[in-house]
Amino acid sequence: MKIGKTYHQHPFKTPTYDAIIIGSGIGGLSVAAILAKAGKKVLVLEQHYEIGGYTHTFKRKGYEWDVGLHYVGDVHIEGTVLHKAFQYITDGQLKWAAMPKVYDKAVFGNQVYEFVSGRTSLKTQLKKYFPSEKDGKSIDAYFELLKEVRQLNSNYYIEKALPPILSKITGKFLRKGLLKYANQTTLSVLKGLTDNPKLIGVLTAQYGDYGLPPAQSSFYMHAMLANHYMDGAAFPVGGAGSIARTIVPVIEERSGAVLFNATVRQILVENNKAVGVKMADGNEIFAKTIISDAGAINTFLKLLPKETIEKHQFNNSLKKLQPAAAHIGLYIGIKAAAKKLELPKNNFWLFPDAYDHDELQAAYTHLDATLPVAYISFPSAKDPSWESRYPDRATIEVITLIPYEWFAQWEGTTWKKRDENYEQLKEKLAQQLLAQLFRVLPQLKDKIDYYELSTPLSTEKFTHHPKGAIYGIAHTPERFQQRLLSATTPVKNLYLTGQDVVIASIGGGLMGGIVAASAILKRNMFNQIWKH
Ligand SMILES: Cc1cc2nc3c(=O)[nH]c(=O)nc-3n(C[C@H](O)[C@H](O)[C@H](O)COP(=O)(O)OP(=O)(O)OC[C@H]3O[C@@H](n4cnc5c(N)ncnc54)[C@H](O)[C@@H]3O)c2cc1C
C-alpha cells in the first residue's frame, strides 16, 4: 500500500498546521512524529512520488530495492538511544533483524578482514590480524579514543538545539572537547597511533559509510561510525520502506498529513521570520514553524528568498564546505531465493590489493582506473520477511563512490531520456560492479536476471541533493566548525533537521530530528524518549 497521500488531492481549505516539514527523510519524519506526539498538527511535504527520502524503496520487474539503507548499528540493542528513539517514533511498530556476528567483510586483494561485533571481539580480531603491532598497544589506544569521542556527544547535541544567541555564549564551551577530535583528519589521528599503513587501511575500510578517505575525513565522523557499528548491525524487517510505513501512521493518527508529489519552491519569510512555504504550483501554505529536511545547501542557498540569503551571508558561511561524495548503485535481481543461492547476510567492502584509500581515490580519475572500493549488500538475505513478500527472488546492491563530474555533461537532461553515450558509460560501469560481485560470489555469473544502474543524476533527481551528494555536507574537519549546521537557524521559526544537523546515517538523521524537536518544543526530547 502506498505510504502517505498525494498533495494534489489534499484539502487545504482549513490549513491550520502548527509545523510544516519540507522533506520526508528520516530527519523529516522523525521530527514530525515527535511533534505530533507532543500535540502539534504537522504537515510533511515531499517532492518525490515516494515517502522516505533515502529510506524509500523502489520496485521493478517483480523486485524491490532499498536506496540508502543497508545496515544500521545500535537499533537492535535494547536500551540504546537509537533503539528507544525508533520505538518512540513508530509506537513500537518497527522491528529490526540483527545481522550475523561478522556483519562486514573487508577484502584487500585476496586478504579478508572480518568486522566482528562486540568491542572485545573486534579488538581481539584486529590483534590477530596485526600481531606485531606494538604488542597490541596501538590497537588498545585506538579503542580508548573511540570511547572518549562517544562521551562527547551529548554536549554536541545540546549545542545544536540552542538558539543562535545562547549558542554564541555557551557554544564554545560545549564544543571544545569535540572539536579537539573533529578538527583533525582521521589519517592524522591514526598516524599518531601507528605507522602501519595496512592497519590504517583496515581500520578505515568502512570509510564509504561516510564518503571520505582518511586524509580528508574528520576523525569525529570516523569515530562515530566505528562506535555505531561496535555492537554489530541490523536491517529493518520488511526492508527500508518499513521505516516510513511505521512512522507515517503515528503522524496521521494525530491529525497530521504526509504528502508526496509536494515540491516546495520557497520558504516564505516576513521580517526575518519564516511564516510558510510556496509550493511549485504557486499555492502558499502557512504555519508557525517551518522545518527543513532538504539539507543545508538547499535550505540556505535555494529555498530562502534572495534577500534573506544575502542578509545572513549564507553563501559565505557555506562556501568552504563541499557536498558529500556521489555514488553509482547497481540494483541486481535474480530469479531464485537468497537461501538457495547461498547469499551471505554480511556486507562486503572490496578493495584492490592496496591499503591507501586516499591514493586509490585520487587515482580514480577515468573509467579505466582501478576501482578504489566496491560495497556489496544482500538485502533479500538480511530481511526475514523477504521470502514471503518475494518468493523465489533475490536482490543484491553494489555501490561505489564516483566523481560527480563524470556525469556533469548530462546535467539538465531528462531521466530515462539521456543519450547513447550516457547509456554506454552506465553499461561499462555496471559491468565493472558486476565483476566486483563475481570476485566474491563467482557462482552468480550466469544467474543475473536484471540489473539497473543509478548515477549521481538519478540521486539528484529523486532527492534534490546537489551533485547527487549521498551524505549531505562532506564530513571534513571544516564541516564541524560551521555553526550554521544546527537545528536552530538565524531565521526565526525556521529549523533544520536531518543529516546536516549532527552527522549522516539513518541514526544521524534521526538524531537531527530529535535535536530539532528539542529546539522547537524547548524541551530535552532525548530525556522524554529515554524515559518512555
Ligand atoms: C547509497 C546510500 C547508502 C547508504 N547506506 C546507509 C546505511 O547502510 N546505513 C545508514 O545508517 N545510512 C546510510 N546512508 C545514509 C542515510 O541514508 C542518510 O544519511 C539519511 O537517510 C539522510 O536522511 P535525511 O532525512 O537527512 O535526508 P533525505 O533522506 O535525503 O531526505 C530529504 C528529503 O527532502 C526531500 N526534498 C528535498 N527538497 C525538497 C523540496 N524542495 N520540497 C519537498 N521535498 C524536498 C527529498 O526528496 C528527500 O526525500 C546511505 C545513503 C546512501 C545514499
The ligand as a Gaussian input file, in Angstrom:
#p B3LYP/6-31G(d) Opt

LIG

0 1
 C       23.592000       4.819000      -1.330000
 C       23.427000       5.144000       0.117000
 C       23.660000       4.175000       1.073000
 C       23.504000       4.463000       2.418000
 N       23.640000       3.454000       3.326000
 C       23.401000       3.701000       4.630000
 C       23.416000       2.641000       5.576000
 O       23.603000       1.480000       5.234000
 N       23.217000       2.958000       6.881000
 C       22.984000       4.229000       7.305000
 O       22.812000       4.445000       8.509000
 N       22.948000       5.250000       6.419000
 C       23.135000       5.023000       5.099000
 N       23.071000       6.038000       4.198000
 C       22.903000       7.415000       4.685000
 C       21.470000       7.726000       5.083000
 O       20.581000       7.166000       4.154000
 C       21.266000       9.252000       5.128000
 O       22.281000       9.855000       5.893000
 C       19.914000       9.632000       5.751000
 O       18.883000       8.814000       5.277000
 C       19.602000      11.084000       5.427000
 O       18.335000      11.429000       5.932000
 P       17.771000      12.900000       5.779000
 O       16.424000      12.910000       6.349000
 O       18.760000      13.870000       6.306000
 O       17.738000      13.204000       4.201000
 P       16.980000      12.504000       2.995000
 O       16.667000      11.101000       3.283000
 O       17.764000      12.804000       1.787000
 O       15.591000      13.296000       2.920000
 C       15.477000      14.588000       2.392000
 C       14.135000      14.649000       1.678000
 O       13.843000      16.003000       1.327000
 C       13.139000      15.981000       0.092000
 N       13.195000      17.313000      -0.502000
 C       14.314000      17.987000      -0.898000
 N       13.962000      19.193000      -1.412000
 C       12.615000      19.272000      -1.312000
 C       11.658000      20.271000      -1.681000
 N       12.035000      21.422000      -2.239000
 N       10.330000      20.039000      -1.461000
 C        9.918000      18.874000      -0.883000
 N       10.796000      17.885000      -0.536000
 C       12.101000      18.090000      -0.736000
 C       13.901000      14.922000      -0.688000
 O       13.162000      14.458000      -1.794000
 C       14.129000      13.861000       0.365000
 O       13.079000      12.932000       0.396000
 C       23.172000       5.777000       2.833000
 C       22.923000       6.754000       1.869000
 C       23.008000       6.443000       0.530000
 C       22.645000       7.468000      -0.481000

